[in-house]
């Protein structure tokens, strides 16, 4: 088994751990490479994410070889075999440990900032790394979790040697590993992309997780109501949902032949609510207007309606001051990008969109834009690639393997929801008023 990158490994691992889902579970990622994997596991289990700060004690002349590891609360594990084989002296070991403890303290402040660590007392700690080699770091992580009061410890990794359980020495109550190959030499050999994880990515993962979890902000309760959005001479029906403590609000622009009742958009919206984001799903056209197919493809008209909704959201007491994003599907994606030039949303997401229809406006878009396309939708994929080449803003194109235009295949719309959620939570900061 090979993994494209740490995110794919985390999604596969999260699926394997589904039976652990419950209110007492906390996911602990080992910085740095284990955190992106752990973030996907935490999302799959709907569990809080924290870091388990551990530092490897590398052999002086071969730092990638661990002679032990240290963790918070003074925990230390040494690998006697490596120490004997390398001849490292006590004073060398002490000097390296002192240096690594300084790094440990600095990273605790950098990653967590003013946010407290997630309580572990009496809970199940799922300790996640991108793989296990010698097992020293994993053992220390498990001991740190135990010292912080965890009642049960599950070590979960994508890949490890076949004798991983022996290497852990009983420090984990359970071990879950997707692959234990005979030819194991290094963790990186089982990844297509094993690029070093940077501190910025670790903090971004933790920030997204805090925004996603109700315990980190929203209480999980939400206000839902039918609304009317004024747009010039017409009034457009819609539904506004605002979770308590919402960090932003997303205006949805549906595609041709659809409406605010689109089941696909509603499914994505529900995923955004769980991440603490409000949503406005509204009709871009009146019933009479929708009967004229020319209106359905009139991108300036649709964009004007989205701008009217933007002004309404910024004046509405429940959403005034919240950061604003646009989510567009099919022709609605073109409307979202067209409107973004004047509406200045914090971010835009397109699902199976036709950004090419916003062609004249694409170079003027400044909002970070995510284009999501089905891997089995070749025509729209080509149109998105061409449109992306004309964007000058921060942007990314994500393909969902096996998905056709409507994302009807099992699991594909869930992937759209994850991608949209992460893009919005990464880019929506509280608005300045």
Secondary structure, DSSP 8 states (H G I E B T S, - for coil): --BSSHHHHHHHHHHHTGGG-STTEEEEE-TTHHHHHHHHHHHHHT-EEEE--EEEEEETTEEEEEEEEEEGGG-EEE-HHHHHHHT--HHHHHHHHHHHHHHHHHHHHHHHTTS-----TTSEEEEEES--SSSHHHHHHHHHHHHTT-SEEEEEEEE--TTHHHHHTT-SSEEEEEE--TT---GGGGBS------HHHHHHHHHHHHHHSGGGS--S-EEEEEEEEEETTEEEEEEEEEETT-SEEEEEE--TT--TT-HHHHHHHHHHHHTTEEEEEE-SS-HHHHTSHHHHT-HHHHHHHHHHHHHHHHHSTTTTTSEEEEEEETHHHHHHHHHHHHH--SEEEEES--GGGGGGGGGG--SEEEEEEETT-HHHHHHHHHHHHH--SSEEEEEETT--TT--STTHHHHHHHHHHHHHHHH------
